[in-house]
């Protein structure tokens, strides 16, 4: 991450459509779906081994030590770093290329790695700068981000991931001299190629020794600095926040201030996001209370110094951020459902027999589930979307708008709605997919939720998303779940949402439910 004096990047504030993704599930240990309730894609994101990430950092430290103590632009240590990362990727099946550029009389390099498959017109790109300053080896800044995304890329290969989106990873040169490598990459993309990159994830300094847990403020909910990122940035922010929520780690926003390689991407309208554990800024007392560490000291006391070595890493922060990166890649890449025969599908454009309050136990007094054409509502952030995934109708909690966002939201407890009976075939792989969102304001809590269950001979919870005391905007998310354990049974899909936090404002919706046999 380059010095503040070099960061006067003129990035326009772009209007953003607020978005949200959250889950209360625990960290995920396997990349392979394995039975009922084990989702295909997001919930199968792997636990990234900290030891592997640190092994990459050890290699980068050795490279710096052997090459004048740094891995800076135009120095032999940088090219050696590129060659190290490229060799790891080539060995597991990535298609790699090295893009050269010239800055300040020296040749710089960007390393680009593409994973085979996925929609070439729908690219999810993940990047980190690989160069250091000349003063030191740059292990936190930014060996940490580079090593973390390298290990996530290797995890993609280990899982033989088949995502719906095409996955691309990038390691940028000359970031410390003004985002030169990423700027060169974006500026030299043909217009058609640029439009294919739908989201960019950036990870710069994710192991600071006095760490904070910052997530780029895609929706500008903090209301400071440069404004929101391009439409879709809020979805990235909330997806990353969802992971940290799942492990009980609070996050705070950090502004799109142009200090890292997301800058050239958002300048041309590509949604972006990522994490950051702090640089030369000083941790406040409130932040030390929130995260631990030392108040009154820099997040990274060795920022841009020779002491930025392998001893300058907070293992816990590095481990958590590496897992968050994997979660974001798996979630946003959305593993493709297998081809096959549609056993059941409902876009809610016509009535198909869903039943409200099927057990007669609902307690909600307002905003109960209904199949309807929803009106858009907002209160600082979008709380109910006026658009559906397909057509004009969806399942939604209280579709009306009213004079204020809270006039028709879910109130008073639980509301449920259940599908008609669905007869499942007795063979093949059965995959349930659906779209969903849960939105709430900062008067919500973990007692509020959206839950989806499959009910047959047994009951399996396939989605359980809880609230929190933060503003979270509505945005459609997708879920895909292996339900083969119900093969041969008649099942129902049960959806329930709860406003159990008193005066909290909660909205939820579900659309495009499908079960496919392959």
C-alpha positions as CSV (number, residue, x, y, z in Angstrom):
1,X,0.0,0.0,0.0
2,X,1.6,3.2,-1.2
3,X,2.2,6.3,0.9
4,X,-0.6,8.8,1.5
5,X,1.2,11.5,-0.4
6,X,0.9,9.5,-3.6
7,X,-2.8,8.7,-3.2
8,X,-4.6,11.7,-4.8
9,X,-6.4,9.5,-7.3
10,X,-9.4,11.2,-8.8
11,X,-12.1,8.6,-8.6
12,X,-15.7,9.8,-9.2
13,X,-18.4,8.9,-6.7
14,X,-20.8,6.6,-8.6
15,X,-24.4,5.9,-7.7
16,X,-24.7,2.5,-6.2
17,X,-27.7,0.2,-5.9
18,X,-27.5,-1.0,-2.3
19,X,-27.0,-4.7,-1.8
20,X,-26.8,-7.3,1.0
21,X,-25.6,-10.8,1.7
22,X,-25.4,-12.5,5.1
23,X,-25.2,-15.9,6.7
24,X,-25.0,-17.1,10.2
25,X,-23.3,-20.3,9.3
26,X,-19.9,-21.3,10.9
27,X,-16.7,-21.3,8.9
28,X,-16.6,-24.0,6.3
29,X,-14.1,-26.8,6.3
30,X,-14.7,-28.7,3.1
31,X,-14.9,-27.7,-0.5
32,X,-16.9,-30.8,-1.4
33,X,-20.7,-30.9,-0.9
34,X,-21.7,-34.0,1.0
35,X,-25.3,-34.6,1.5
36,X,-28.5,-32.9,2.7
37,X,-28.0,-29.3,3.8
38,X,-24.5,-29.1,2.4
39,X,-24.8,-26.2,-0.1
40,X,-23.0,-26.4,-3.4
41,X,-20.9,-23.2,-3.6
42,X,-20.9,-20.6,-0.9
43,X,-21.4,-22.9,2.1
44,X,-18.6,-25.2,0.8
45,X,-15.9,-22.5,0.9
46,X,-12.8,-24.1,2.4
47,X,-10.8,-23.3,5.4
48,X,-7.5,-21.8,4.1
49,X,-4.6,-23.3,6.0
50,X,-2.7,-20.6,7.7
51,X,0.5,-22.6,7.5
52,X,0.3,-22.6,3.7
53,X,-0.2,-18.8,3.5
54,X,2.8,-18.3,5.9
55,X,4.9,-20.6,3.8
56,X,4.4,-18.3,0.8
57,X,5.4,-15.3,3.0
58,X,8.6,-17.2,4.0
59,X,9.4,-17.6,0.3
60,X,8.8,-13.9,-0.4
61,X,11.0,-13.0,2.6
62,X,13.8,-15.3,1.2
63,X,13.5,-13.6,-2.2
64,X,13.8,-10.2,-0.7
65,X,16.8,-11.2,1.5
66,X,18.6,-12.6,-1.6
67,X,17.9,-9.5,-3.6
68,X,18.9,-6.4,-1.7
69,X,16.3,-6.6,1.0
70,X,13.3,-5.7,-1.0
71,X,10.9,-6.7,-3.8
72,X,10.3,-3.3,-5.3
73,X,9.4,-2.3,-8.9
74,X,12.3,-2.6,-11.2
75,X,14.4,-4.6,-8.7
76,X,15.3,-8.3,-9.2
77,X,13.4,-9.3,-6.1
78,X,10.1,-8.2,-7.7
79,X,10.5,-10.3,-10.8
80,X,11.6,-13.3,-8.6
81,X,8.4,-12.8,-6.7
82,X,6.4,-12.9,-9.9
83,X,8.2,-16.1,-11.0
84,X,7.5,-17.8,-7.6
85,X,3.8,-17.1,-7.7
86,X,3.5,-18.0,-11.4
87,X,5.2,-21.4,-10.8
88,X,2.7,-22.3,-8.1
89,X,-0.2,-21.5,-10.3
90,X,1.1,-23.2,-13.5
91,X,1.6,-26.4,-11.5
92,X,-2.1,-26.7,-10.7
93,X,-3.7,-25.9,-14.0
94,X,-4.1,-22.1,-14.1
95,X,-3.5,-20.3,-17.4
96,X,-1.0,-17.6,-16.5
97,X,0.4,-14.6,-18.4
98,X,2.8,-11.8,-17.5
99,X,2.0,-8.3,-18.7
100,X,5.0,-5.9,-18.8
101,X,4.9,-2.2,-18.5
102,X,7.4,0.6,-18.1
103,X,7.4,3.2,-15.3
104,X,10.1,5.5,-14.1
105,X,12.6,4.0,-16.6
106,X,12.1,0.4,-15.2
107,X,10.1,-2.6,-16.4
108,X,7.3,-3.7,-14.2
109,X,5.1,-6.8,-14.4
110,X,1.5,-7.8,-13.7
111,X,0.8,-11.5,-13.3
112,X,-2.6,-12.7,-14.5
113,X,-4.0,-16.2,-13.8
114,X,-7.2,-17.6,-15.2
115,X,-9.0,-20.7,-13.9
116,X,-10.5,-22.8,-16.7
117,X,-14.3,-22.7,-17.2
118,X,-17.0,-20.4,-16.0
119,X,-18.9,-17.8,-18.0
120,X,-16.2,-15.8,-19.9
121,X,-18.7,-12.9,-20.1
122,X,-19.1,-12.8,-16.3
123,X,-15.6,-12.6,-14.7
124,X,-14.9,-12.4,-10.9
125,X,-11.4,-11.0,-10.5
126,X,-9.4,-11.1,-7.2
127,X,-6.2,-9.1,-6.9
128,X,-3.4,-7.9,-4.7
129,X,-0.2,-5.9,-5.3
130,X,3.0,-8.0,-5.2
131,X,5.6,-5.2,-5.0
132,X,7.2,-3.8,-1.8
133,X,8.8,-0.4,-1.2
134,X,12.5,-0.2,-1.6
135,X,13.0,0.2,2.2
136,X,12.1,-3.4,3.1
137,X,10.8,-6.8,2.1
138,X,7.1,-5.8,2.2
139,X,5.8,-8.9,4.0
140,X,2.6,-7.4,5.4
141,X,2.5,-4.7,2.7
142,X,1.7,-6.6,0.6
143,X,3.0,-10.1,0.8
144,X,0.1,-10.8,3.1
145,X,-2.6,-10.1,0.5
146,X,-0.5,-11.7,-2.3
147,X,0.1,-14.9,-0.3
148,X,-3.6,-15.1,0.8
149,X,-5.0,-14.8,-2.7
150,X,-2.4,-17.2,-4.0
151,X,-3.5,-19.8,-1.4
152,X,-7.2,-19.2,-2.3
153,X,-6.3,-19.7,-5.9
154,X,-4.6,-23.0,-5.0
155,X,-7.7,-24.0,-3.0
156,X,-9.8,-23.4,-6.1
157,X,-7.6,-25.9,-7.9
158,X,-7.6,-28.4,-5.0
159,X,-11.4,-28.3,-5.1
160,X,-11.5,-28.5,-8.9
161,X,-14.1,-25.7,-8.5
162,X,-16.6,-25.3,-11.4
163,X,-18.0,-21.8,-10.7
164,X,-20.7,-20.1,-12.8
165,X,-18.5,-17.1,-13.1
166,X,-15.0,-17.2,-14.7
167,X,-12.3,-16.8,-12.0
168,X,-9.3,-14.5,-12.6
169,X,-6.6,-13.6,-10.2
170,X,-4.1,-10.7,-10.5
171,X,-0.8,-9.7,-8.8
172,X,0.0,-6.1,-9.5
173,X,3.3,-4.4,-10.0
174,X,4.4,-0.8,-9.0
175,X,1.4,-0.2,-6.7
176,X,3.8,1.6,-4.3
177,X,4.5,4.1,-7.0
178,X,0.9,5.0,-7.7
179,X,-1.1,2.0,-8.7
180,X,0.9,1.8,-11.9
181,X,0.4,-1.9,-12.7
182,X,-3.3,-2.1,-12.1
183,X,-3.8,1.2,-13.9
184,X,-1.9,-0.2,-16.9
185,X,-4.0,-3.4,-16.8
186,X,-7.4,-1.6,-16.7
187,X,-6.4,1.1,-19.3
188,X,-5.2,-1.5,-21.8
189,X,-8.2,-3.8,-21.6
190,X,-10.3,-3.7,-24.7
191,X,-13.7,-2.2,-24.0
192,X,-15.4,-5.6,-24.5
193,X,-13.0,-7.3,-22.0
194,X,-13.5,-4.6,-19.5
195,X,-17.2,-5.0,-19.5
196,X,-16.8,-8.7,-18.8
197,X,-15.3,-8.1,-15.4
198,X,-18.3,-7.9,-13.2
199,X,-16.6,-7.7,-9.7
200,X,-13.1,-7.0,-8.5
201,X,-11.9,-8.0,-5.0
202,X,-8.8,-6.3,-3.6
203,X,-6.7,-7.4,-0.6
204,X,-3.9,-5.1,0.5
205,X,-2.4,-5.6,4.0
206,X,-4.4,-8.4,5.6
207,X,-2.0,-9.3,8.4
208,X,-1.2,-6.1,10.2
209,X,0.3,-6.8,13.7
210,X,-2.0,-4.5,15.6
211,X,-4.9,-5.5,13.3
212,X,-8.3,-3.9,12.7
213,X,-11.0,-5.6,10.6
214,X,-12.0,-3.1,7.9
215,X,-14.2,-3.8,4.9
216,X,-14.4,-1.4,2.0
217,X,-17.6,0.7,2.3
218,X,-19.3,-0.2,-1.0
219,X,-22.6,1.3,-0.1
220,X,-21.3,4.5,1.6
221,X,-23.2,3.6,4.7
222,X,-20.5,5.4,6.7
223,X,-21.2,8.6,4.7
224,X,-17.6,9.7,4.6
225,X,-15.0,10.4,1.9
226,X,-15.4,9.3,-1.7
227,X,-18.9,8.0,-1.7
228,X,-20.1,4.5,-2.8
229,X,-18.5,2.3,-5.2
230,X,-20.1,1.3,-8.5
231,X,-23.3,-0.6,-8.4
232,X,-22.6,-4.1,-7.0
233,X,-19.9,-2.9,-4.6
234,X,-22.4,-3.0,-1.7
235,X,-23.0,-6.7,-2.4
236,X,-19.3,-7.4,-2.1
237,X,-19.1,-5.5,1.2
238,X,-22.0,-7.3,2.7
239,X,-20.8,-10.7,1.5
240,X,-17.4,-10.2,3.2
241,X,-19.2,-8.8,6.3
242,X,-21.3,-12.0,6.4
243,X,-18.2,-14.1,6.8
244,X,-16.9,-12.1,9.7
245,X,-20.3,-12.1,11.3
246,X,-20.3,-15.9,11.1
247,X,-17.1,-16.1,13.2
248,X,-18.2,-13.4,15.6
249,X,-15.7,-10.7,14.5
250,X,-17.1,-7.2,14.1
251,X,-16.0,-5.1,11.1
252,X,-16.0,-1.4,10.3
253,X,-16.1,0.3,7.0
254,X,-13.1,1.8,5.2
255,X,-13.4,4.4,2.5
256,X,-12.7,4.1,-1.2
257,X,-10.0,6.7,-0.9
258,X,-7.9,5.6,-3.8
259,X,-5.0,4.1,-1.8
260,X,-5.0,0.7,-3.4
261,X,-5.6,-1.2,-6.7
262,X,-9.4,-1.1,-6.6
263,X,-9.0,2.5,-7.7
264,X,-8.5,1.9,-11.5
265,X,-11.4,-0.6,-11.5
266,X,-14.0,1.6,-9.8
267,X,-12.9,4.5,-11.9
268,X,-14.3,2.7,-15.0
269,X,-17.4,1.5,-13.2
270,X,-16.4,-2.0,-12.1
271,X,-17.8,-2.9,-8.6
272,X,-15.1,-3.5,-6.1
273,X,-14.5,-4.4,-2.5
274,X,-12.1,-6.2,-0.1
275,X,-10.6,-6.2,3.4
276,X,-7.8,-4.2,5.1
277,X,-6.2,-4.6,8.5
278,X,-4.7,-1.1,8.8
279,X,-1.5,0.7,7.8
280,X,0.2,3.7,9.4
281,X,-3.1,4.9,11.0
282,X,-3.3,4.8,14.8
283,X,-5.7,2.4,16.6
284,X,-8.1,4.2,18.8
285,X,-9.2,3.2,22.2
286,X,-12.6,2.2,20.8
287,X,-11.0,0.1,18.2
288,X,-8.8,-1.6,20.8
289,X,-11.9,-2.4,22.8
290,X,-13.6,-3.8,19.7
291,X,-10.7,-5.9,18.3
292,X,-8.0,-6.1,21.0
293,X,-4.5,-4.9,20.4
294,X,-2.8,-1.6,21.5
295,X,-4.6,1.7,21.5
296,X,-2.4,4.6,20.5
297,X,-0.1,2.5,18.3
298,X,-0.2,2.1,14.5
299,X,-2.0,-0.8,13.0
300,X,1.3,-1.6,11.3
301,X,4.3,0.0,13.2
302,X,6.6,-1.4,10.4
303,X,4.6,0.2,7.6
304,X,7.1,0.9,4.7
305,X,10.0,0.1,6.9
306,X,12.8,-2.5,6.8
307,X,11.1,-4.3,9.8
308,X,8.2,-5.4,7.6
309,X,9.4,-9.0,7.7
310,X,7.8,-12.3,8.5
311,X,7.8,-11.3,12.2
312,X,5.5,-8.3,11.3
313,X,2.4,-10.5,10.9
314,X,-0.6,-11.1,13.1
315,X,-1.4,-14.8,12.5
316,X,-5.0,-14.5,13.6
317,X,-5.8,-11.6,11.3
318,X,-4.1,-13.3,8.4
319,X,-5.9,-16.5,9.0
320,X,-9.3,-14.8,9.3
321,X,-8.8,-12.7,6.2
322,X,-7.6,-15.6,4.1
323,X,-10.8,-17.5,5.0
324,X,-12.9,-14.4,4.3
325,X,-11.3,-14.2,0.8
326,X,-12.2,-17.8,0.1
327,X,-15.7,-17.2,1.4
328,X,-16.1,-14.2,-0.9
329,X,-14.7,-16.0,-4.0
330,X,-16.9,-19.1,-3.4
331,X,-20.0,-17.0,-2.7
332,X,-19.7,-14.5,-5.5
333,X,-18.5,-17.1,-8.0
334,X,-21.7,-19.0,-7.3
335,X,-20.9,-22.6,-8.2
336,X,-23.0,-23.6,-11.3
337,X,-25.9,-26.0,-10.6
338,X,-25.5,-29.2,-12.5
339,X,-27.3,-29.6,-15.8
340,X,-30.3,-31.9,-15.6
341,X,-34.1,-32.2,-15.4
342,X,-36.2,-29.6,-13.5
343,X,-38.2,-31.6,-11.0
344,X,-39.9,-28.5,-9.5
345,X,-39.8,-24.8,-10.3
346,X,-41.7,-21.7,-9.1
347,X,-41.1,-18.1,-10.2
348,X,-44.3,-17.0,-8.3
349,X,-45.8,-15.4,-11.4
350,X,-48.9,-17.6,-10.8
351,X,-50.4,-19.1,-7.7
352,X,-49.2,-22.6,-7.1
353,X,-50.5,-23.4,-3.7
354,X,-48.0,-22.0,-1.1
355,X,-49.7,-21.8,2.3
356,X,-49.1,-18.9,4.8
357,X,-48.9,-20.0,8.5
358,X,-49.1,-23.7,7.7
359,X,-48.8,-24.9,11.3
360,X,-51.0,-22.1,12.8
361,X,-48.2,-21.0,15.0
362,X,-47.1,-17.6,13.5
363,X,-46.9,-14.6,15.8
364,X,-46.2,-11.8,13.3
365,X,-48.8,-9.0,13.4
366,X,-47.7,-7.2,10.3
367,X,-45.7,-7.8,7.1
368,X,-46.6,-11.5,6.8
369,X,-45.4,-13.5,3.8
370,X,-47.4,-13.1,0.6
371,X,-46.9,-13.7,-3.1
372,X,-47.0,-10.1,-4.5
373,X,-45.5,-7.4,-6.7
374,X,-43.3,-5.6,-4.1
375,X,-42.9,-1.8,-3.8
376,X,-39.4,-0.4,-3.3
377,X,-38.7,0.9,0.2
378,X,-35.6,2.4,1.8
379,X,-34.5,4.1,5.0
380,X,-30.9,5.1,4.3
381,X,-30.4,1.7,2.7
382,X,-32.7,-0.3,0.5
383,X,-35.0,-2.3,2.8
384,X,-37.3,-3.8,0.2
385,X,-36.6,-4.3,-3.5
386,X,-39.1,-3.2,-6.1
387,X,-37.6,-5.6,-8.6
388,X,-37.7,-9.4,-8.5
389,X,-35.3,-11.9,-9.9
390,X,-37.7,-12.8,-12.8
391,X,-41.1,-11.5,-13.7
392,X,-42.9,-9.1,-11.4
393,X,-43.9,-11.3,-8.4
394,X,-42.0,-12.9,-5.5
395,X,-42.6,-14.1,-2.0
396,X,-42.1,-11.0,0.2
397,X,-42.8,-9.9,3.8
398,X,-45.4,-7.1,3.4
399,X,-45.2,-5.8,-0.2
400,X,-46.5,-2.3,0.3
401,X,-44.4,0.8,0.7
402,X,-46.4,3.2,3.0
403,X,-45.4,6.6,4.2
404,X,-42.2,5.2,5.8
405,X,-40.1,2.1,5.4
406,X,-41.4,0.7,8.6
407,X,-45.1,0.9,7.8
408,X,-45.4,-2.6,6.3
409,X,-42.3,-4.4,7.4
410,X,-42.3,-7.6,9.3
411,X,-43.4,-7.0,12.9
412,X,-44.3,-8.9,16.0
413,X,-42.5,-12.2,15.6
414,X,-42.5,-15.1,13.1
415,X,-44.2,-15.4,9.7
416,X,-44.0,-18.6,7.7
417,X,-45.0,-19.9,4.2
418,X,-44.8,-23.4,2.9
419,X,-44.8,-24.9,-0.6
420,X,-47.2,-27.5,-1.9
421,X,-46.0,-31.2,-1.7
422,X,-43.1,-31.9,-4.1
423,X,-42.5,-35.5,-5.2
424,X,-38.8,-36.1,-5.6
425,X,-37.3,-38.8,-7.8
426,X,-35.5,-41.7,-6.1
427,X,-32.2,-41.4,-8.0
428,X,-29.6,-38.9,-9.2
429,X,-28.3,-35.8,-7.6
430,X,-31.0,-33.4,-6.5
431,X,-30.1,-29.7,-6.2
432,X,-32.4,-27.1,-4.7
433,X,-31.7,-23.5,-5.7
434,X,-33.4,-20.2,-4.9
435,X,-32.8,-16.5,-4.7
436,X,-33.3,-14.6,-1.4
437,X,-32.5,-11.5,0.6
438,X,-32.8,-10.3,4.2
439,X,-32.6,-6.6,5.0
440,X,-32.7,-4.7,8.3
441,X,-31.7,-1.5,10.0
442,X,-29.3,-1.1,13.0
443,X,-32.1,-1.7,15.4
444,X,-32.1,-5.4,14.5
445,X,-30.3,-8.2,16.3
446,X,-29.4,-11.9,15.9
447,X,-32.9,-12.8,17.1
448,X,-34.1,-11.6,13.6
449,X,-33.7,-14.1,10.8
450,X,-34.6,-15.6,7.4
451,X,-34.7,-19.4,7.3
452,X,-35.4,-22.0,4.6
453,X,-36.0,-25.6,5.4
454,X,-36.8,-28.8,3.5
455,X,-39.4,-30.9,5.3
456,X,-39.8,-34.6,4.5
457,X,-39.1,-37.7,6.5
458,X,-36.7,-35.4,8.4
459,X,-36.1,-31.6,8.3
460,X,-33.0,-29.9,7.0
461,X,-32.2,-26.2,7.4
462,X,-30.7,-25.1,4.1
463,X,-30.4,-21.4,4.8
464,X,-30.3,-19.6,8.1
465,X,-29.5,-15.9,7.9
466,X,-29.5,-13.8,11.1
467,X,-29.7,-10.1,11.7
468,X,-27.3,-7.8,13.5
469,X,-27.2,-4.3,14.9
470,X,-26.1,-2.7,11.6
471,X,-27.8,-1.3,8.5
472,X,-27.9,-4.0,5.8
473,X,-29.4,-3.3,2.5
474,X,-31.5,-5.7,0.4
475,X,-29.9,-7.4,-2.6
476,X,-30.8,-10.6,-4.3
477,X,-28.4,-13.5,-3.4
478,X,-28.5,-17.1,-4.7
479,X,-28.3,-20.4,-2.8
480,X,-27.8,-23.8,-4.2
481,X,-28.1,-26.9,-1.9
482,X,-27.7,-30.7,-2.4
483,X,-30.9,-32.3,-1.2
484,X,-30.3,-35.8,-2.5
485,X,-30.9,-37.2,1.0
486,X,-34.6,-36.6,0.4
487,X,-34.6,-38.7,-2.8
488,X,-37.9,-40.6,-3.3
489,X,-39.7,-38.6,-0.7
490,X,-42.5,-36.1,-0.9
491,X,-41.2,-32.8,0.6
492,X,-42.2,-29.3,1.3
493,X,-40.1,-26.1,1.3
494,X,-40.8,-24.1,4.4
495,X,-39.7,-20.4,4.6
496,X,-39.9,-18.4,7.7
497,X,-38.7,-15.0,8.8
498,X,-38.7,-13.3,12.2
499,X,-38.7,-9.8,13.7
500,X,-38.0,-10.7,17.3
501,X,-36.0,-7.7,18.3
502,X,-38.9,-5.4,19.4
503,X,-38.9,-2.3,17.2
504,X,-36.5,-3.5,14.5
505,X,-37.2,-3.0,10.8
506,X,-36.9,-6.3,9.0
507,X,-37.8,-7.3,5.4
508,X,-37.2,-10.5,3.5
509,X,-38.0,-12.1,0.1
510,X,-37.6,-15.3,-1.9
511,X,-37.9,-15.9,-5.6
512,X,-37.2,-18.5,-8.4
513,X,-37.3,-21.7,-6.4
514,X,-36.1,-24.8,-8.4
515,X,-35.1,-28.4,-7.8
516,X,-33.0,-30.1,-10.5
517,X,-32.2,-33.8,-11.0
518,X,-28.8,-34.5,-12.6
